Amino acid sequence: MWVIVRSPGLNTAVMTRTSWRAAVGRPSTGWCRTMLGLAKPVPSADAGPMMAAARAMAGVVRMTDPPVSTGATSAPAKSTLRARHAPHQSPNLPGGAAPMHNRSVFDWDDIRFFLAVARHNSTLAAGRALGVNQSTVTRRLTELERRIGNQLVRRHPTGYRLTELGKEMLPFAERIAQAVEGFEQQLAASTRDQVGTIRITCPEPLVLRITQSGLLDRFHARHPGLRAEFVMSDKYLDLGRGDADVALRSGDTDDGVLVGRKIADSLWAVYASRAYVERHGRPQGVADLARHAIVGLDETMANHRVSTWLRAVAPDARIVARNNSVLGLVQAVKSGIGVAPLPTALGDSEPDLVQVFGPVPELTRSWRLLTHPDLRRTRRVAAFFDFIASETEALRPIFTG
């Protein structure tokens, strides 16, 4: 069968196919219950005022399917529109005439005025809550009652109280309000997600390699409404707190609350400058580190895997300099004062440096793209994840070398 549903804010009707279990061409006792979710069936022939109001709030008129032609020469049958109105008398209308019409039963916006009065028991308080004057509330509520043909509220000395019909309809009005609120929230989120900024936290050396690779240019070409913003740090920012939207990480950390994917391998080897090798020779392996000057990380990076590894394999090595970032480590090694483990993506790209041994298995990790589960479902973050997944081959030289 077909159902005609009036679109909110429009004077036209939308015709749509539905799968209601009602025999074509005969009365259905459960169609209104199915539409509104009433607890028990409501007869459609003699429902009275309650049924009329329920139909009014649903804003639905039944239309039967056209008969199926069984003969080759039969003329096409026309659809017939059957308005399902329960006979009732309205105490609020002259002559008790029913106000039901096929095209427009009432303005959906009037429901919020009924709901406000029900919540505040006062048209004055309802007007304040809605940001309109009292007369507007009264007028819209009266119009709603006129159209459905029954009273929803009655005035008492202590304020407005719901009629029996009003009590029946209140849960449906609440559902409509919740649905509209959800619609508005989702619409705002979807619109916002299509444009804006994605904040990416990652180590500083990685930013230069990403920007020089043309990766961001391709991302912006695919998503012109989105802009990437880097929050550079060798320390891990709190994505759950909103410090950034996504993170590029390769170290050891408790990321149990985050979700993401592997995007590349993170390899580390030990490097020295060419000048250092000419003066002091090159370490042949881990056992030689104790006889060489070491450049390490400071106490703020004590839990970094480089710091942990050096303490384990060369506890007595001479530390000649400490830095609070991997980029500082690279610069110190380039100066020729000592040797240090570096990411192969950085060390191999420096012409003044020599990989003396490695990669070191104990320092091998995976580069991961991570985000908070709540952010993963947003369109802008999903767009960034999908883009990164499509750029796997281009990412390898950036992250691994």
Secondary structure, DSSP 8 states (H G I E B T S, - for coil): -EEEEE-TT-SSEEEEE------TTS--SSHHHHHHT-SS---SSS-HHHHHHHHHHHTEEEE-------STT-------B---------TTSGGG-----SS-S--TTHHHHHHHHHHHS-HHHHHHHHTS-HHHHHHHHHHHHHHHTS-SEEEETTEEEE-HHHHHHHHHHHHHHHHHHHHHHHHHHHHHHTSEEEEEEE-HHHHHHHHHHTHHHHHHHH-TTEEEEEEE-SS---TTTTS-SEEEE-S----TT-EEEEEEEE-EEEEEEHHHHHHH----SGGGGGGSEEEEE-GGGTTSHHHHHHHHH-TT-EEEEEESSHHHHHHHHHTTS-BEEEEHHHHTT-TTEEEEE---GGG-EEEEEEE-HHHHTSHHHHHHHHHHHTTHHHHHHHHT-
